[in-house]
Amino acid sequence: MTLRPDPTFHATAQLAMQAPVENYGFVVMLSPDGSQPDGIAVVDLNPKSDGYGSIVHQILMPNKGDEFHHFGWNACSSSLSPLSGHAFLERRYLIVPGIRSSRIYVIDTKDPLDLKIHKIIEPEEVFAKTGYSRPHTIHCGPEGIYVSTLGGGGKDGMDGPPGIFIMDCETFDIIGRYEMDRGKQEKHYDFWWNLPQDYMVSSEWGLPPQFENGLVPEELLSNKYGHALHFWDLRKRKNIQTIDFGENHQMTLEVRPAHDPKKSYGFCSIVVDTTNLQAAVFTWWRDEDGTWQAKKTITIDPRPEKPENLPPLLQGFEAVPPLITDIDLSLDDKYLYVSCWGLGELHQYDVSDPMNPFLAGKVELGGIARGTKHPNGREFVFGPQMVEISRDGKRVYWTNSLYSSWDSQFYPEQEGGQMVMAHVGENGGLTLDKDFFVEFPKGHRAHQIRLEGGDCSTDSFCYPNV
């Protein structure tokens, strides 16, 4: 603990954009078949360094079969909230959940080139203290660490609905469940909040039998995956409203509220519309009477393709669905980045007017039945997936793996872990950096990215920009 707030905490998004640029990125190393332990790779992001664009350190776990996913920091700018009792924490520890094992690791990053395992929370403790399983997403809040889950209790994760639990941000002990009144919420995926406005929003993917062994076509075509967005009174821990996008809008995944806490809107991605294979992004907002509304503001069409060029799962459709698997919002709330994992495209939308986004830039890389090569001539397997934006908004990093069993369904002949970066033009647009192309060790794929000193996907700011 420091005697003054961590300098990587920023009261406003505007101040965060003016902070020093990132030197290192921490990236999940996933062993898809569980033959090796998962780990965390440290990638050098300093173009003046001899190790630029390469893995300069890695740490592997003592267990196999964890399936690391959306990890996050123990503390962030939300620690500066006036309601917080933890303003003097360090942004030092990465909380890394194993979605398949339900085990949680706490990794000390004090020296980025010498990561250490600080603590391991075994799945039995998660089950006993929360009744949840399959921990998925980590967000640091003002009073603790919030962990979303994809499974309830029991061996198959079907004993009750999944939800969120809270960990102590100093001892890393599990405190207990978040929800006091979950209302209509029965499935879970992502969540985020606006601290001064005291609300949280959460989304839905599916229950463990619907994703652990791959996409279940019968479940998808029967519209049984998640298709709703839930709004919560953050401090009362109560679901106050649910918006159903319609059962054809399957898998409401990522939620991204505006970073400026004066703004009462955000974005949610839809993986696939079962009526036409489109992917979509909805803009949600709050009316003056406090009611939440949502409108589809971005649609992305599938691409026709010969069946013989498609994986078995898609041959009957004769098309490649876009498959939006991640979205990320720049700190100035200007650009929304959208991963079209199926098409092999990363889209950049200008969302200065959140009700009328327009395409400002696009990169083609990888993709089903396309396999667009990197400008340096190298193969990029799968498609753009997890996205991370630099604080200053000038660089966009992404990796390629979605989830091991889903990777194998949509890209059955491909293997490998990769990370790339694109530069953002002064007036929008994206240009891939020819010299930045990270290959991960054989047998590991690349998933979530977290930047040293914080990034656009971890911090929640307490004060409006001025």
Disulfide bonds with the S-S distance in Angstrom:
Cys76-Cys140 2.49
